[in-house]
């Protein structure tokens, strides 16, 4: 079985957050969802667990950061083409997110854009041509 990743994201409005992630291509898994959490499936190995703040507080005693004013993590999804990068970011913006809060990455071997969800969580979407990736020292400047 391949290793899976579950991102747990606190959200202020679970219905709005669920609709946002559905709009960018994730599907809600009802088996692991209820009125306090939505399990959003990106692939067989990538899941985002959207949780209400009350639910999120059950997992940590630390305060919940406001992702609109501080940055704790940047999540990235791969895309198969440059067009898919633009499509996902466009759908994020149409669903109420913010397109391109970070500068675009544009190289001959890589293209990336970003978006923020309605709660301010930042996501990158990147296309990468592995055959064209430069040797290690050149990557340090990318």
C-alpha positions in Angstrom: 0.0 0.0 0.0 1.5 3.4 -0.9 2.1 5.9 1.9 -0.8 8.4 2.2 -0.8 12.0 3.4 -3.7 13.6 5.4 -3.4 17.4 5.8 -5.6 18.6 8.6 -6.8 22.2 8.1 -8.9 24.2 10.5 -11.6 26.1 8.7 -14.1 28.7 9.9 -17.0 27.6 7.7 -17.0 23.9 6.9 -19.7 24.0 4.2 -17.9 26.9 2.4 -14.5 25.2 2.6 -16.0 21.9 1.4 -17.6 23.6 -1.6 -14.3 25.4 -2.4 -12.3 22.2 -2.4 -14.9 20.4 -4.5 -14.7 23.3 -7.0 -10.9 22.8 -7.5 -11.3 19.1 -8.1 -11.3 17.3 -4.7 -14.2 15.0 -3.8 -15.7 14.6 -0.4 -15.5 11.1 1.1 -18.6 10.8 3.2 -17.2 7.8 5.1 -14.8 10.1 6.9 -16.9 13.2 7.0 -19.6 14.6 9.4 -20.8 17.9 10.6 -17.3 18.7 12.1 -15.1 17.5 9.3 -14.9 16.9 5.6 -12.4 14.4 4.1 -11.4 15.9 0.7 -9.8 13.4 -1.6 -7.3 14.7 -4.2 -5.9 11.3 -5.2 -5.5 7.8 -3.8 -2.8 9.1 -1.6 -3.6 12.8 -0.9 -6.4 13.9 1.5 -7.2 17.2 3.1 -9.2 16.9 6.4 -11.1 20.1 6.7 -12.2 20.5 10.4 -14.1 23.0 12.4 -12.0 24.9 14.9 -13.7 23.0 17.8 -12.8 19.7 16.1 -9.2 20.8 15.4 -8.7 21.8 19.0 -9.2 18.1 20.0 -5.9 17.3 18.3 -3.6 20.0 19.7 -3.4 22.3 22.7 -1.7 25.0 20.7 -3.6 28.0 19.4 -5.0 27.9 15.9 -3.0 30.2 13.6 -4.9 32.6 11.4 -3.6 31.6 8.0 -4.6 35.0 6.6 -2.0 36.8 8.7 0.7 34.1 9.4 2.1 31.4 7.3 2.7 28.0 8.9 2.9 25.8 5.8 2.7 25.9 2.0 1.1 22.9 0.4 1.8 22.0 -3.2 -0.1 19.8 -5.7 1.4 18.5 -8.9 -0.2 19.0 -12.3 0.2 17.1 -15.5 0.4 20.2 -17.7 0.9 23.9 -17.6 -2.7 24.2 -18.6 -3.8 22.2 -15.6 -1.9 24.5 -13.3 -3.8 27.5 -14.8 -7.1 25.6 -14.7 -6.8 24.7 -11.0 -5.8 28.2 -10.0 -8.6 29.6 -12.1 -11.2 27.3 -10.4 -9.8 28.3 -7.0 -10.3 32.0 -7.8 -13.8 31.4 -9.1 -14.7 29.5 -6.0 -13.8 32.4 -3.7 -10.0 31.9 -3.3 -7.2 34.3 -4.0 -5.2 33.6 -7.2 -1.4 34.1 -7.2 -0.7 35.4 -3.7 2.9 34.3 -4.4 5.0 35.1 -7.6 4.6 32.6 -10.4 7.4 30.1 -11.0 8.2 30.0 -14.7 11.2 28.1 -16.0 11.7 25.9 -19.1 11.3 22.8 -16.9 8.8 24.1 -14.3 5.7 26.2 -14.1 3.9 27.0 -10.9 1.2 29.2 -9.5 -0.5 29.5 -6.2 -3.8 30.2 -4.5 -5.2 30.8 -1.0 -8.4 29.1 0.1 -11.1 31.1 1.8 -9.4 30.5 5.2 -6.0 31.8 3.9 -4.3 28.4 3.6 -1.7 28.7 0.8 -1.4 26.1 -2.0 1.0 25.8 -4.9 0.2 24.0 -8.1 3.3 23.0 -10.1 4.0 21.3 -13.4 7.5 19.8 -13.8 9.2 18.3 -16.8 11.6 15.9 -15.1 13.5 15.2 -18.3 14.4 18.9 -18.5 15.3 19.5 -14.9 18.8 21.0 -14.7 21.6 19.4 -12.6 21.6 19.9 -8.9 23.7 23.2 -8.7 21.4 25.0 -11.2 18.3 23.9 -9.2 19.5 26.0 -6.2 18.7 29.2 -8.2 15.2 28.0 -9.2 
